[in-house]
Amino acid sequence: MKCYGGVLILAVVCFSSFSSAIPKKDADHKDRSVERDLSDQEHYDGEDHNRDYDHEAFLGEESKKFDELTPEESKDRLGKIVDKIDKDKNGQITEEELRDWVKYVANRYISTDTERQWKEHEKLLEDGKLKWESYKERQYDDENDEEDTGVKYTDMIKRDKKRWERADGDKDGFLNQEEYQNFLHPEDVPHMRDIVVEETIDDIDKDGDGFLSLEEYIGDMWPNESGDEEEPDWVKREREQFGVSRDLNKDGKLDQNEVKNWIIPEDYDHTIAEAKHLIRESDENGDGHLSKEEILDKYDVFVGSQATDFGEALTNHDEF
């Protein structure tokens, strides 16, 4: 079987995610909280804050283009970005301006990813739209390979079809580019988030009752396949958290609303959290804003040794 694009990966691994509440303490700790837009890096390395997360949150995919820049090059390029972020040109970067920039960078990744995959289907489009049958034929061109790989492609096709139908807003059987973006990135669209919850439950719910028990919840994070491993401290804390803050109605299991509250908490906005963090790290005079000088003095917080070629952000995205 061949796979084109990224949805097959999404069907196997629902999210590349980061904890929105607690740092991960173990390499085997799988977290399903949705905070994946800002960076592929972990926000915390054990107890320590990981600055690579901030670099990707602030710069997006472009942070990976350069491994090393001199401090002078970093500051020069960062200064141009600061001028762009300062919308009212008053020399002060507010939390709102910084949040808008972080959100812009995250959304730019989503748009770029969608555009790339949409072009891969360009020859299949009918009146600028993509039909499910055309997508399926290209994405899954040989279902018989599942006997060799052990992957149940029929289940994955069924899962993709369900997501496709949810993304098809006008129910015409086709997806336009905007609907296709919702298909690829459902966690970023309010009316698509229930499908993210449903897919998560499908992944973890081993007994098929439609709920997540404590053991299913823990088993997803820490499989303990041998059955004789000593439970790490972080697992013990997750057991406690299940009863305290996950199982809201205290019936011993998570329903769809409780799973949604877990993986897509409504009261948490990672762009706001990142903006607050960057200000906290760099606000030397404590006035709640960042001057250009303060940002350049703490350039390593924003770009460090993994800076970027800011060309695309500066020349091709004037809509910010």
KANOR-V373225 format. One record per residue. RES is the residue in one letter. SS is DSSP state (A for helix, B for strand, O for the rest). Layout:
[[RES | SS] [RES | SS]]
//
This chain:
[[M | O] [K | O] [C | O] [Y | O] [G | O] [G | O] [V | A] [L | A] [I | A] [L | A] [A | A] [V | A] [V | O] [C | O] [F | O] [S | O] [S | O] [F | O] [S | O] [S | O] [A | O] [I | O] [P | O] [K | O] [K | O] [D | O] [A | O] [D | O] [H | O] [K | O] [D | O] [R | O] [S | O] [V | O] [E | O] [R | O] [D | O] [L | O] [S | O] [D | O] [Q | O] [E | O] [H | O] [Y | B] [D | B] [G | O] [E | O] [D | B] [H | B] [N | O] [R | A] [D | A] [Y | A] [D | A] [H | A] [E | A] [A | A] [F | A] [L | A] [G | A] [E | A] [E | A] [S | A] [K | A] [K | O] [F | O] [D | O] [E | O] [L | O] [T | O] [P | A] [E | A] [E | A] [S | A] [K | A] [D | A] [R | A] [L | A] [G | A] [K | A] [I | A] [V | A] [D | A] [K | A] [I | A] [D | O] [K | O] [D | O] [K | O] [N | O] [G | O] [Q | B] [I | B] [T | O] [E | A] [E | A] [E | A] [L | A] [R | A] [D | A] [W | A] [V | A] [K | A] [Y | A] [V | A] [A | A] [N | A] [R | A] [Y | A] [I | A] [S | A] [T | A] [D | A] [T | A] [E | A] [R | A] [Q | A] [W | A] [K | A] [E | A] [H | O] [E | A] [K | A] [L | A] [L | O] [E | B] [D | O] [G | O] [K | B] [L | B] [K | B] [W | A] [E | A] [S | A] [Y | A] [K | A] [E | A] [R | A] [Q | A] [Y | O] [D | O] [D | O] [E | A] [N | A] [D | A] [E | A] [E | A] [D | A] [T | A] [G | O] [V | O] [K | O] [Y | A] [T | A] [D | A] [M | A] [I | A] [K | A] [R | A] [D | A] [K | A] [K | A] [R | A] [W | A] [E | A] [R | A] [A | A] [D | O] [G | O] [D | O] [K | O] [D | O] [G | O] [F | B] [L | B] [N | O] [Q | A] [E | A] [E | A] [Y | A] [Q | A] [N | A] [F | A] [L | A] [H | O] [P | A] [E | A] [D | A] [V | O] [P | A] [H | A] [M | A] [R | A] [D | A] [I | A] [V | A] [V | A] [E | A] [E | A] [T | A] [I | A] [D | A] [D | A] [I | A] [D | O] [K | O] [D | O] [G | O] [D | O] [G | O] [F | O] [L | B] [S | B] [L | A] [E | A] [E | A] [Y | A] [I | A] [G | A] [D | A] [M | A] [W | O] [P | O] [N | O] [E | O] [S | O] [G | O] [D | O] [E | O] [E | O] [E | O] [P | O] [D | A] [W | A] [V | A] [K | A] [R | A] [E | A] [R | A] [E | A] [Q | A] [F | A] [G | A] [V | A] [S | A] [R | A] [D | O] [L | O] [N | O] [K | O] [D | O] [G | O] [K | B] [L | B] [D | O] [Q | A] [N | A] [E | A] [V | A] [K | A] [N | A] [W | A] [I | A] [I | O] [P | O] [E | O] [D | O] [Y | O] [D | O] [H | A] [T | A] [I | A] [A | A] [E | A] [A | A] [K | A] [H | A] [L | A] [I | A] [R | A] [E | A] [S | A] [D | O] [E | O] [N | O] [G | O] [D | O] [G | O] [H | O] [L | B] [S | B] [K | A] [E | A] [E | A] [I | A] [L | A] [D | A] [K | O] [Y | A] [D | A] [V | A] [F | A] [V | O] [G | O] [S | O] [Q | O] [A | O] [T | O] [D | O] [F | O] [G | A] [E | A] [A | A] [L | A] [T | A] [N | O] [H | O] [D | O] [E | O] [F | O]]
//
